[in-house]
Amino acid sequence: MTLPRDTDAANVLVSDFDGTMTRHDFYKLAVESLVPLGTPNYWAEYRAGTITHFEALRRYFASIRMSEAEVLAVVDGMELDPQLPVAVEELSRAGWSVVVASAGCAWYIHRLLAAAGMNIEVNANPGRFETGAGLLMQMPTDSPYLSQTLGVDKAGVVRRHLGAGRTVAFAGDGFADADAARLVADELRFARADLAQVMTQEGRPFHPFEAWSDIAPVLLRRGN
């Protein structure tokens, strides 16, 4: 993982990665095309509360028995928003720093960002790929945002920047993003998919988005 960086930016956009910066979640693509038939429904176990979010993903990833090339092809299929570099640059010029906070694995996040020429802070669970053993995701034990249920405490990332007096926006798509999303101001909350459902049920306002780059114009119109 990338350790937190000091930033002079007065404004920080904390963003989930899978399904937020990308069109698809890696774990969903892995379940569809990488894990063996008969693999247990670990996601259902997580939703039932019998295992943690981290453990569900760890088990799925460790079930992969394809080659690294086949796994990387699926990583490409996550479809990183092609306008991400431009949007991040526009935000940077307007005084916004972008920070990734993900309960997924840094192994594929760094590959996608590097391929897009991106160098931004990434807080995610470390891991490595081993043929025959799968994608081995680990707890980020050296992270100040360690969570026993998610690996990375996304709400902790938001709290750090709020505590430093910065204006903080949050963008996400999943159930695991809800705690972080609740911490930011209504006009700085961006949600889609499961997170949008949770925020709607709770009566919390948010900006819907389809692609991550849809967020930048909203923040740029807001100003500093």
DRENDO-1510 file (C-alpha; in Angstrom, 1 decimal, always signed):
<recs>
REC; n; res; u; v; w
REC; 1; MET; +0.0; +0.0; +0.0 .
REC; 2; THR; +1.0; +3.6; -0.3 .
REC; 3; LEU; +1.4; +5.4; +3.1 .
REC; 4; PRO; -0.5; +8.6; +3.6 .
REC; 5; ARG; +1.1; +11.6; +2.0 .
REC; 6; ASP; +1.2; +15.1; +3.5 .
REC; 7; THR; -0.8; +17.4; +1.3 .
REC; 8; ASP; -1.1; +21.2; +1.1 .
REC; 9; ALA; -4.4; +21.0; -0.6 .
REC; 10; ALA; -7.3; +22.6; +1.2 .
REC; 11; ASN; -9.7; +20.2; -0.4 .
REC; 12; VAL; -9.6; +16.4; -0.6 .
REC; 13; LEU; -11.7; +14.0; -2.5 .
REC; 14; VAL; -11.5; +10.6; -0.9 .
REC; 15; SER; -12.6; +7.9; -3.4 .
REC; 16; ASP; -13.4; +4.2; -3.4 .
REC; 17; PHE; -11.8; +2.4; -6.4 .
REC; 18; ASP; -13.7; -0.7; -7.6 .
REC; 19; GLY; -17.0; +0.2; -9.1 .
REC; 20; THR; -16.2; +3.9; -8.5 .
REC; 21; MET; -13.1; +4.8; -10.5 .
REC; 22; THR; -13.8; +1.7; -12.6 .
REC; 23; ARG; -17.0; +0.4; -14.2 .
REC; 24; HIS; -16.7; -3.0; -12.6 .
REC; 25; ASP; -15.6; -4.5; -9.3 .
REC; 26; PHE; -12.7; -6.9; -9.5 .
REC; 27; TYR; -14.3; -9.4; -7.2 .
REC; 28; LYS; -17.4; -9.6; -9.3 .
REC; 29; LEU; -15.4; -10.2; -12.4 .
REC; 30; ALA; -13.3; -12.8; -10.6 .
REC; 31; VAL; -16.4; -14.7; -9.4 .
REC; 32; GLU; -17.7; -14.7; -13.0 .
REC; 33; SER; -14.5; -15.8; -14.8 .
REC; 34; LEU; -11.6; -16.6; -12.5 .
REC; 35; VAL; -12.7; -18.7; -9.5 .
REC; 36; PRO; -13.5; -22.4; -9.9 .
REC; 37; LEU; -17.1; -23.6; -10.2 .
REC; 38; GLY; -18.4; -24.6; -6.8 .
REC; 39; THR; -16.6; -21.9; -4.9 .
REC; 40; PRO; -18.8; -20.9; -1.9 .
REC; 41; ASN; -20.8; -17.7; -2.0 .
REC; 42; TYR; -18.6; -15.8; +0.3 .
REC; 43; TRP; -20.4; -12.5; -0.5 .
REC; 44; ALA; -23.6; -14.0; +0.9 .
REC; 45; GLU; -21.8; -15.0; +4.0 .
REC; 46; TYR; -20.5; -11.4; +4.4 .
REC; 47; ARG; -23.9; -9.9; +3.9 .
REC; 48; ALA; -25.3; -12.4; +6.5 .
REC; 49; GLY; -22.6; -11.2; +9.0 .
REC; 50; THR; -20.8; -14.6; +9.4 .
REC; 51; ILE; -17.5; -13.3; +7.9 .
REC; 52; THR; -16.0; -9.9; +7.3 .
REC; 53; HIS; -15.9; -8.0; +4.1 .
REC; 54; PHE; -12.1; -8.4; +4.0 .
REC; 55; GLU; -12.4; -12.2; +4.6 .
REC; 56; ALA; -15.0; -12.6; +1.8 .
REC; 57; LEU; -12.7; -10.9; -0.7 .
REC; 58; ARG; -9.6; -12.7; +0.6 .
REC; 59; ARG; -11.2; -16.1; +0.1 .
REC; 60; TYR; -12.4; -15.3; -3.4 .
REC; 61; PHE; -9.0; -14.0; -4.5 .
REC; 62; ALA; -7.2; -17.0; -3.0 .
REC; 63; SER; -9.5; -19.3; -4.9 .
REC; 64; ILE; -8.2; -18.0; -8.3 .
REC; 65; ARG; -6.4; -20.7; -10.2 .
REC; 66; MET; -5.9; -19.0; -13.6 .
REC; 67; SER; -2.5; -17.7; -14.9 .
REC; 68; GLU; -1.3; -14.2; -14.1 .
REC; 69; ALA; -1.9; -13.2; -17.7 .
REC; 70; GLU; -5.5; -14.3; -17.5 .
REC; 71; VAL; -6.0; -12.4; -14.2 .
REC; 72; LEU; -4.5; -9.2; -15.7 .
REC; 73; ALA; -6.8; -9.5; -18.6 .
REC; 74; VAL; -9.7; -9.4; -16.1 .
REC; 75; VAL; -8.1; -6.5; -14.4 .
REC; 76; ASP; -8.2; -4.6; -17.7 .
REC; 77; GLY; -11.8; -5.5; -17.9 .
REC; 78; MET; -12.6; -3.5; -14.8 .
REC; 79; GLU; -12.6; -0.5; -17.2 .
REC; 80; LEU; -10.9; +2.4; -15.4 .
REC; 81; ASP; -12.7; +5.6; -16.3 .
REC; 82; PRO; -10.7; +6.8; -19.4 .
REC; 83; GLN; -11.3; +10.4; -18.4 .
REC; 84; LEU; -9.8; +9.9; -14.9 .
REC; 85; PRO; -6.3; +11.5; -15.6 .
REC; 86; VAL; -7.9; +14.6; -17.1 .
REC; 87; ALA; -10.4; +14.9; -14.2 .
REC; 88; VAL; -7.8; +14.5; -11.5 .
REC; 89; GLU; -5.6; +17.1; -13.2 .
REC; 90; GLU; -8.5; +19.6; -13.4 .
REC; 91; LEU; -9.3; +19.0; -9.8 .
REC; 92; SER; -5.6; +19.4; -8.8 .
REC; 93; ARG; -5.5; +22.8; -10.6 .
REC; 94; ALA; -8.6; +23.9; -8.6 .
REC; 95; GLY; -7.0; +22.9; -5.3 .
REC; 96; TRP; -8.4; +19.4; -4.9 .
REC; 97; SER; -6.2; +16.4; -3.9 .
REC; 98; VAL; -7.5; +12.9; -4.8 .
REC; 99; VAL; -7.0; +10.0; -2.4 .
REC; 100; VAL; -8.0; +6.4; -3.0 .
REC; 101; ALA; -9.4; +4.5; +0.0 .
REC; 102; SER; -10.2; +0.9; -1.0 .
REC; 103; ALA; -11.1; -2.3; +0.6 .
REC; 104; GLY; -9.8; -4.1; -2.5 .
REC; 105; CYS; -6.3; -5.1; -3.3 .
REC; 106; ALA; -3.5; -2.7; -4.2 .
REC; 107; TRP; -2.0; -5.3; -6.6 .
REC; 108; TYR; -4.5; -4.5; -9.3 .
REC; 109; ILE; -5.2; -0.9; -8.3 .
REC; 110; HIS; -1.6; +0.2; -8.8 .
REC; 111; ARG; -1.4; -1.6; -12.1 .
REC; 112; LEU; -4.5; +0.2; -13.5 .
REC; 113; LEU; -3.4; +3.6; -12.2 .
REC; 114; ALA; +0.2; +3.2; -13.5 .
REC; 115; ALA; -1.1; +2.2; -16.9 .
REC; 116; ALA; -3.1; +5.4; -17.0 .
REC; 117; GLY; +0.0; +7.4; -15.9 .
REC; 118; MET; -1.6; +8.2; -12.5 .
REC; 119; ASN; +0.4; +8.8; -9.3 .
REC; 120; ILE; -2.0; +9.4; -6.5 .
REC; 121; GLU; -2.2; +8.3; -2.9 .
REC; 122; VAL; -3.6; +4.7; -2.6 .
REC; 123; ASN; -4.8; +3.2; +0.7 .
REC; 124; ALA; -5.7; -0.4; +0.0 .
REC; 125; ASN; -4.9; -3.9; +1.1 .
REC; 126; PRO; -1.5; -5.2; +0.0 .
REC; 127; GLY; -1.2; -8.4; -1.9 .
REC; 128; ARG; +0.7; -10.5; -4.5 .
REC; 129; PHE; -0.2; -13.0; -7.2 .
REC; 130; GLU; +1.2; -16.5; -7.1 .
REC; 131; THR; +0.3; -19.0; -9.8 .
REC; 132; GLY; -1.5; -21.9; -8.2 .
REC; 133; ALA; -2.2; -20.0; -5.0 .
REC; 134; GLY; -4.2; -17.1; -6.3 .
REC; 135; LEU; -4.2; -13.4; -5.4 .
REC; 136; LEU; -3.0; -13.4; -1.8 .
REC; 137; MET; -4.5; -10.3; -0.2 .
REC; 138; GLN; -3.2; -9.3; +3.3 .
REC; 139; MET; -4.2; -6.9; +6.1 .
REC; 140; PRO; -2.5; -3.6; +5.8 .
REC; 141; THR; -0.9; -3.9; +9.2 .
REC; 142; ASP; +1.4; -0.9; +8.7 .
REC; 143; SER; -1.5; +1.4; +7.9 .
REC; 144; PRO; -2.8; +4.1; +10.2 .
REC; 145; TYR; -6.2; +3.2; +8.8 .
REC; 146; LEU; -6.2; -0.5; +9.7 .
REC; 147; SER; -9.7; -2.0; +10.0 .
REC; 148; GLN; -10.3; -5.6; +11.2 .
REC; 149; THR; -13.4; -5.8; +9.0 .
REC; 150; LEU; -12.4; -4.0; +5.8 .
REC; 151; GLY; -8.6; -4.0; +5.9 .
REC; 152; VAL; -8.7; -0.2; +5.2 .
REC; 153; ASP; -10.9; +2.0; +7.3 .
REC; 154; LYS; -12.3; +4.4; +4.7 .
REC; 155; ALA; -14.0; +6.5; +7.3 .
REC; 156; GLY; -10.6; +6.8; +9.0 .
REC; 157; VAL; -9.2; +8.4; +5.9 .
REC; 158; VAL; -12.0; +10.9; +5.8 .
REC; 159; ARG; -11.7; +11.7; +9.5 .
REC; 160; ARG; -7.9; +12.3; +9.1 .
REC; 161; HIS; -8.5; +15.0; +6.5 .
REC; 162; LEU; -11.5; +16.5; +8.3 .
REC; 163; GLY; -9.4; +16.7; +11.5 .
REC; 164; ALA; -6.8; +18.6; +9.6 .
REC; 165; GLY; -9.4; +21.3; +8.7 .
REC; 166; ARG; -9.7; +20.3; +5.1 .
REC; 167; THR; -12.9; +20.3; +3.0 .
REC; 168; VAL; -13.6; +16.6; +2.3 .
REC; 169; ALA; -15.7; +15.0; -0.4 .
REC; 170; PHE; -16.3; +11.3; -0.7 .
REC; 171; ALA; -17.3; +9.1; -3.6 .
REC; 172; GLY; -18.2; +5.4; -3.5 .
REC; 173; ASP; -20.5; +2.7; -4.7 .
REC; 174; GLY; -20.7; -0.1; -2.1 .
REC; 175; PHE; -22.2; -1.0; +1.3 .
REC; 176; ALA; -18.7; -0.7; +2.8 .
REC; 177; ASP; -18.5; +3.0; +1.8 .
REC; 178; ALA; -21.5; +4.0; +3.9 .
REC; 179; ASP; -19.6; +5.0; +7.1 .
REC; 180; ALA; -17.2; +7.3; +5.2 .
REC; 181; ALA; -20.0; +8.8; +3.1 .
REC; 182; ARG; -22.0; +9.7; +6.3 .
REC; 183; LEU; -19.1; +11.9; +7.5 .
REC; 184; VAL; -19.0; +14.4; +4.7 .
REC; 185; ALA; -21.3; +17.3; +4.0 .
REC; 186; ASP; -24.4; +16.5; +1.9 .
REC; 187; GLU; -23.2; +18.5; -1.1 .
REC; 188; LEU; -19.9; +16.7; -1.0 .
REC; 189; ARG; -21.3; +13.1; -1.1 .
REC; 190; PHE; -21.2; +11.2; -4.4 .
REC; 191; ALA; -22.8; +7.8; -4.6 .
REC; 192; ARG; -23.9; +5.1; -7.0 .
REC; 193; ALA; -25.2; +1.5; -6.9 .
REC; 194; ASP; -25.4; +0.0; -3.4 .
REC; 195; LEU; -24.1; +3.1; -1.6 .
REC; 196; ALA; -26.8; +5.2; -3.4 .
REC; 197; GLN; -29.4; +2.7; -2.1 .
REC; 198; VAL; -28.2; +3.0; +1.4 .
REC; 199; MET; -28.1; +6.8; +1.3 .
REC; 200; THR; -31.5; +7.0; -0.2 .
REC; 201; GLN; -32.9; +4.7; +2.6 .
REC; 202; GLU; -31.3; +6.9; +5.2 .
REC; 203; GLY; -32.7; +10.1; +3.6 .
REC; 204; ARG; -29.2; +11.5; +3.1 .
REC; 205; PRO; -28.7; +13.7; +0.0 .
REC; 206; PHE; -26.0; +12.8; -2.5 .
REC; 207; HIS; -24.9; +13.5; -6.1 .
REC; 208; PRO; -25.4; +10.4; -8.3 .
REC; 209; PHE; -22.8; +9.6; -10.9 .
REC; 210; GLU; -22.2; +7.1; -13.6 .
REC; 211; ALA; -18.5; +7.6; -14.4 .
REC; 212; TRP; -16.0; +8.9; -11.8 .
REC; 213; SER; -15.2; +11.9; -14.1 .
REC; 214; ASP; -18.8; +13.1; -13.6 .
REC; 215; ILE; -17.7; +14.2; -10.1 .
REC; 216; ALA; -15.1; +16.7; -11.2 .
REC; 217; PRO; -17.5; +19.2; -12.8 .
REC; 218; VAL; -19.7; +19.3; -9.7 .
REC; 219; LEU; -16.7; +20.1; -7.4 .
REC; 220; LEU; -15.3; +22.6; -9.9 .
REC; 221; ARG; -18.7; +24.4; -10.0 .
REC; 222; ARG; -18.7; +24.6; -6.3 .
REC; 223; GLY; -15.3; +26.3; -6.1 .
REC; 224; ASN; -13.0; +26.3; -3.1 .
</recs>
